[in-house]
Amino acid sequence: MSSFKRAPGSGEHTRQHVLSSLRVTQIINSKPVLPAELIATILDYLPIPDLLRFARTSKRMQEMVYDDTRWIQRLKSMGCWNDAEARQRFEEAMRRKLEAQRAKEAEEARRAGVGLNGSVNGIAGGGDSERKISVTLFDAGWEEEKQRKSLEHTSRPRQGTLDSGFDAMTLSPSGSSRSGQSFSLDPTMALKVLMRARSIRGFARQEYGKIYGALAPYYFDLVKSTSHTDPVLFRTYRDPEHQAQMLSQLKIFAKSDFAQGWHDREEKLNSMVGIFENAVLREFEQGYETNDIDGQMKRYAHVLFTLNGGTAGIDSFIHNHPLMLDKEKLGNPADCLRDTAPGHVSLQPSHDFFRGLATALNGEGLIVDRVFPPTIDVLMPFLDRVGEDIISEYVTSLFDEAHESSIEVYLKAVSGVFEQGLQFAQSLKPTKGSQPNFQEECSRIVTRIFEPHVDLYLQEELEFFKRKSDAEVEAWEKRLSDEEQSTESFFMANVNRQAVKRDFLTSFKKVVMMPVNVVSTIPTPFGASKPATAPAVVSGDALEPPTSRSGTPVPGERSTSPRPEAPSTELAAKAAIMNSRLEGIRSLFSIEVALNLIHTAKSSLERAALFVKLGGQSGEESREQCENIFISLLQILGNRHIKTGFDKAVNHLSSYNPREVGDHSRQGVEPLVTFLELVNVGDLIQQMVDVFYLQEMVSAKLSDRDDFLSPAVKEKKRFEQMLDERVAAGLNKGIDVLMDEVEYICATTQLPTDFNPAATADGVVQITDIGPSQTAEKIVEIVSSHTSMLTGSTDKNMLDVFNQEVGLRLFTALCKHLKRQRISVDGAVKLISDINAYYSYIATLKNKTLTQYFSALRELSQIYLISPEHAKEIATIIADSDRYYGTFRAEEVYEFAERRADWFTIKREVERAMYGIGCGVM
């Protein structure tokens, strides 16, 4: 505000200018000394009496002091203000006010309607109504009531700035106590003053005043006392329960003390509370020693709980418990390693340890329910302490000794004891004060105990699996190598190497250059008369589907039968060695080895998968280690065992020569049959891996088969791809062996008279059999038997490719075979029957390309059925390229036509006819 001050004039009255007074006027600005914001901040740190005195200075200051937010802040510091409750009360008050206003308006409207009706009736009634209307000028009853209320108002003491709560105490320091406070409030009411605090907007000052009036006298008296006997609180309240309740309220009330020196007052209060707590704790421990559970222990446990939650009582109960003092009686971890077989651990002592501990804890749970209030959880801190001081020491000592004993014992001990620990957690019974997630918390305590051992365990588990699997495969390879060396040594035992050097070339030429039918009769290792040097007879079961096989031979099984006499020449010995290797193809890798590896991986996974329950980082590391175990299984089983076996089988298969085998009467090509059995074994192992992956990895949620980025999924695909590649390489070599056998059968069993029968003495050719020849039947039988062996054991795409390659190679072999034959018109019937037999077999493969090739071959066979007199028709068939579906060119058909027995007779006529139709092939 501003004021205008006029300058004093001179003593004489002179005429001055009209603006002279304005010129001498001075403007004086008056502003508050402090800003309102700074004053409001200062008020936050004033003691309550000074704050109320400050409110008396002016109306502006009163508004600042009475600001509701200032008192809400103090109530919130004590936890006595609930915003949700305040909002609900405010909404209810507004609703009641609105309803009252509506009711008042409705009542006024009703009265107005009644008065209007009375006025109308009076006017209508004339003179009679005028006598009924009267106006009261003085109501004695109403005046008397008004005067009585006025007297009550004047006789009531003036509150000034004090409201309910604050007027119950004397603000001056002249009180009866050291703090200057008067204790006029009922002590019984003060015990629950904080519980009765309400959250009402606009009345926060009154609510805080009630709390202040009840607790401030005791608070300031206690902080100024010099000993624990001075405070009035301990003289006013004699029961420990009431004393603890008041001390607890004073600790809460101290949080709203913002005035200078609050820290010293808080320390003094805490000191007094500590003295009281120690006294109560001594009484509790005395009851513990005398086993006064339902008396002294229960009473002072409740006092401690009322004071500050009973933490000191819980700590004393746990620390002095006999279970913590005599933990050696529960068991000795070294008992698990005594009197056990190598590589094994006895889990019965650890089982007894956890069972005794669970029994003791469940018994203590009943005592806890009798001693402590049902709102406090005592068993969970007890379990924490038991886990740290008892269980952790037990398992750490056991694991250290087991690790020093052997890795296998260590792995079994860690997984077995961890599983027992989880069962121990599930066997504990909650108390009345336990949380709803009691079992989860028990499991968390157990898992926290084992977490320090997880990293070392997972590392050792993976290394142990790798070492054991490598040892299994190395043992298998060593047995194979030892048997191969033993067989070679046996067959080479009777060979005189000095004589062989002089006789080897001669004996080789004699054997190789002899006719095949003569070689088969020589008693050499190639003949059937030497069963020791010939491959083992393939039983009929060998051509059955792979499901009929129960397993694979184990190296060394063949050596159990007595060996015949060893060959005396180096050539025969090497032939016998080759046959032995071909026979041993089926044992290059084994289902038994695969089963052993899978069982080892299953055991490791079952142990490691238990730690996935740990959750968090340790659980994720356990899951990743389970995937690493599965990956190691695939790498060892695939690269070390199956891949090596297939490579050896292909090498052995490459050395097969059907002309060196004397007995071809058996069904199928034995080395190829054996290799296909090996393919079936590989397919069975792959199915075992698939089942293992689904049951042990996917079902246990250790891996997601739909996650293409998962290392386990990628390694599994690489394993399957490797297996497909090895099978494809072996089948490619097997096709070569099969076609060599087909060519050998064609060369040795196809008689010249099959397609060119000889005439009788009278020049007539008699045909008694128009069906396919024995050569065709045998070829169809041997090829179909080998292709059918792959059905159901390999992928459909690979099977289609294999069948197509076999069909094309068979087509090529038959074309080559036809170009070596002499075919007469009479023998063409037999040839057509053979081609139809080949075509019928190819049709069963349901391959359109192959069917087209053999259809062209069937059309080609018609060229041999035409009589020599129709040379022009022969030329027309040769020149008709559409007849052969583009498979044969005219030049190629001409080459086949040259194999006619009468070709030199009809050659000129055919060529002349071909030139006549514009097709020259020469």
Beta strands, then each sheet from edge to edge (+ up, - down):
strand 1: 2-5
strand 2: 26-29
sheet 1: 1+ 2-
end
